[in-house]
Amino acid sequence: MFLDISLMFLFIPLKVHVTILA
């Protein structure tokens, strides 16, 4: 459960960063 939340917090900003660069 905690791992899933951690992955979300890591993945969402990464996805946003890629969207800004794209």
Secondary structure, 3 states (H helix, E strand, C coil): CHHHHHHHHHHHHHHHHHHHHC
